[in-house]
Amino acid sequence: MDFLIYLFCLVVGAAYTLISAVFGHVFGGDHGHVGGSHGHAESGADSSDGPGVSAFSPTVIACFIAAFGGFGVVLRQVDSLKSPWLSAPISLLGASLAAGALLGVLRQLFRKTQSSSESKVASLAGMEATVISPIPENGVGEIAYIQAGTRYTAPARTEDGKSIAAGRPVRIDRVAGTQFFVRPI
């Protein structure tokens, strides 16, 4: 009976993985997108607040189930390990290690391939920008700058408190919080 349980887990876990790999691309596989807003929402019970894969993702769970079944089927072939009292705990350990290894590989892959589209503020000092909303005397206007091929806008004021008209080029001196301090070029 325990052999059938192991075989069932192996078949279900492997089938789920194959079906989701094939049909996930055919039927879209969208997740967490809010229709019409181009937004993206994620939730999870672990470290899914950053880029990566949750330990409770269907892929990791399917790997665990398939590995549990696979280890169980193999262990049932060894005479000294045929007892479910021995094969089940060893299969659980093997499945945990396999799922953990998959999780580690996927998280490493996502960490290396996903980058933020947000600008790196520390590297902005000395960069040129253009005033797009006039900066009034002792007031705040708006600048636009391009970093790594992406155009950004930000609130800006002058270092000396003087006004700058729209369309004028400026140099970013420093960034304090969300406020950019610039001077005319």
Helices and strands as residue ranges (DSSP letters): H 2-26, E 33-34, E 39-40, H 58-75, G 79-81, H 84-113, G 121-123, E 128-133, E 141-147, E 150-158, E 169-176, E 179-184
